[in-house]
């Protein structure tokens, strides 16, 4: 008698994206940036304040931001106004500005007793890690946005990278400038990253009243 081969039954797995908002994380608005900054100042958290301010100014990917060293930003007894770093993803240099408010918060953090002898700007509090991990950074971002009443699922580390870039584009419409600031090799990447075509289309549509 021949044996009947039954098809293997695989257990159903819950889709990884079920219940999650998938796609680009939205940038913060100016009032939201100030709300988070004010909360961090009131909480007396110099590390998180410096990290948040620098994330907005630098427009760096999380992997590059957490690896910054003190010597990348501090020379002598002052914080640099412009900084150049090599991106880990593209191996290309990118330059960013450091505004006065950010320089003040970085200097306050560098002078903190917790930073004594630390080579990395944002050292990890775990002994087996030299600096804050991208996962830790992502958790901090979720905490920051949740603290001002935003839905954490709609925001992430790329929200901070996109915030100033999106504001610059809205004010100037200069895609080339934003491309350089984000360190993109192709302007097409910048268009997709900012969702420029959709934003422009919606702006045009909002001006038409019938």
C-alpha positions in Angstrom: 0.0 0.0 0.0 1.4 3.4 -1.0 1.8 6.1 1.6 0.0 9.4 1.1 2.2 12.4 1.4 0.3 15.2 3.1 1.4 18.8 2.5 3.4 20.3 5.4 1.5 22.8 7.4 3.4 25.8 8.4 2.3 27.8 11.5 0.9 31.2 10.7 3.1 34.0 11.8 1.9 37.4 12.7 3.0 39.9 10.0 5.9 42.0 11.4 4.2 45.2 10.2 0.8 44.5 11.6 -0.5 47.5 13.6 2.6 49.6 12.7 2.9 52.7 10.6 5.2 51.8 7.8 7.0 54.4 5.6 8.9 57.6 6.1 8.8 59.1 9.6 7.5 62.6 9.6 9.7 65.5 10.5 9.1 67.6 13.6 7.5 71.0 13.4 9.4 74.0 14.9 7.0 74.2 17.8 7.5 70.6 18.6 11.3 71.0 18.5 11.0 73.8 21.0 8.6 71.8 23.2 11.0 68.9 23.5 13.9 71.2 24.0 12.1 73.0 26.9 11.2 69.7 28.6 14.9 68.5 28.4 16.1 71.8 29.8 13.6 71.7 32.7 14.5 68.0 33.4 18.1 69.1 33.8 19.3 66.4 31.4 22.4 67.8 29.7 23.3 64.7 27.7 19.8 64.3 26.1 19.6 68.0 25.4 23.0 68.0 23.6 22.0 64.9 21.7 18.7 66.3 20.6 20.1 69.7 19.6 22.9 68.1 17.7 20.6 65.6 15.9 18.5 68.5 14.6 21.5 70.6 13.5 23.7 67.9 12.1 21.0 66.1 10.0 23.2 63.0 10.5 22.0 59.4 10.4 21.7 57.8 13.8 24.7 55.5 13.2 26.9 58.6 12.5 25.5 60.7 15.2 26.1 58.3 18.1 29.7 57.7 16.9 30.8 61.3 17.1 33.8 62.0 19.3 34.5 65.0 21.5 37.4 66.0 19.3 35.1 66.1 16.3 33.2 69.1 17.7 35.4 70.6 20.5 38.7 72.3 19.9 40.4 73.9 22.8 37.8 75.6 25.0 35.1 76.0 22.3 32.7 74.1 20.1 33.2 74.3 16.4 30.7 76.2 14.3 31.1 73.9 11.4 31.9 70.2 11.4 32.9 67.7 8.7 32.4 64.0 9.2 32.7 60.9 6.9 29.4 59.1 6.6 29.5 55.4 7.4 26.9 54.5 4.7 28.4 56.4 1.7 32.0 57.0 2.9 31.6 60.5 1.7 32.2 63.7 3.7 29.3 65.8 4.8 29.5 69.2 6.5 27.0 70.7 9.0 26.6 73.8 11.0 26.3 73.9 14.8 24.1 76.8 16.0 24.8 78.8 19.1 22.1 77.1 21.2 23.5 73.7 20.2 27.1 74.8 20.9 26.1 75.9 24.4 24.4 72.6 25.2 27.3 70.6 23.9 29.8 72.6 25.9 27.7 72.1 29.1 27.6 68.4 28.5 31.4 68.1 27.7 32.1 69.9 31.0 29.9 67.6 33.0 31.7 65.3 35.5 30.2 62.3 33.8 32.2 63.1 30.6 35.6 63.1 32.3 38.0 61.1 30.2 35.3 60.0 27.7 36.5 60.1 24.0 32.9 59.7 22.6 30.5 62.6 22.8 27.7 60.4 23.9 29.2 57.5 25.9 27.1 54.5 26.8 26.1 53.9 30.4 26.8 50.2 29.8 30.4 49.2 30.4 30.6 46.9 27.4 29.7 49.7 24.9 31.8 52.7 24.0 28.9 54.9 23.0 25.1 55.1 22.9 23.8 52.5 20.4 21.4 53.3 17.6 18.8 51.3 19.4 19.2 53.3 22.6 19.0 56.5 20.5 15.8 55.3 18.9 14.3 54.7 22.3 15.2 58.1 23.5 13.6 59.7 20.4 10.4 57.7 21.2 10.4 59.0 24.7 11.0 62.6 23.6 8.1 62.7 21.1 5.8 60.8 23.5 6.5 63.3 26.3 4.9 66.1 24.2 1.9 64.1 23.3 2.9 62.8 19.8 2.3 59.2 18.7 5.8 57.5 18.8 4.9 55.2 16.0 4.8 58.1 13.5 8.3 59.4 14.5 11.8 58.0 14.6 15.5 58.9 14.4 15.0 59.9 10.8 12.4 62.5 12.0 15.3 64.4 13.6 17.4 64.0 10.5 14.6 65.3 8.3 13.4 68.2 10.5 15.8 71.0 9.6 16.1 69.7 6.0 12.4 69.8 5.5 12.2 73.3 7.0 15.0 74.6 4.7 13.2 73.2 1.7 9.9 74.7 2.6 11.5 78.1 3.1 13.8 78.2 0.1 12.7 75.4 -2.3 16.4 74.8 -2.9 16.8 71.0 -3.4 20.5 71.2 -4.2 21.2 72.8 -0.8 19.2 70.2 1.0 21.0 67.5 -1.0 24.4 68.8 0.1 23.3 69.1 3.8 22.0 65.6 3.9 25.0 64.2 2.1 23.0 62.5 -0.7 24.9 61.6 -3.8 21.8 62.0 -6.0 19.2 64.7 -6.0 16.6 61.9 -6.7 17.3 60.5 -3.3 16.6 63.9 -1.7 13.3 64.2 -3.6 12.2 60.8 -2.3 13.5 61.5 1.2 11.6 64.7 1.6 8.5 63.6 -0.2 8.9 66.8 -2.3 6.6 65.9 -5.2 3.8 64.9 -2.9 4.2 68.0 -0.7 4.3 70.3 -3.7 1.3 68.7 -5.3 -0.7 69.1 -2.0 0.4 72.7 -1.7 -0.8 73.4 -5.2 -4.1 71.6 -4.6 -4.7 73.6 -1.4 -4.5 76.9 -3.3 -7.3 75.8 -5.8 -10.8 76.4 -4.5 -13.7 75.4 -6.7 
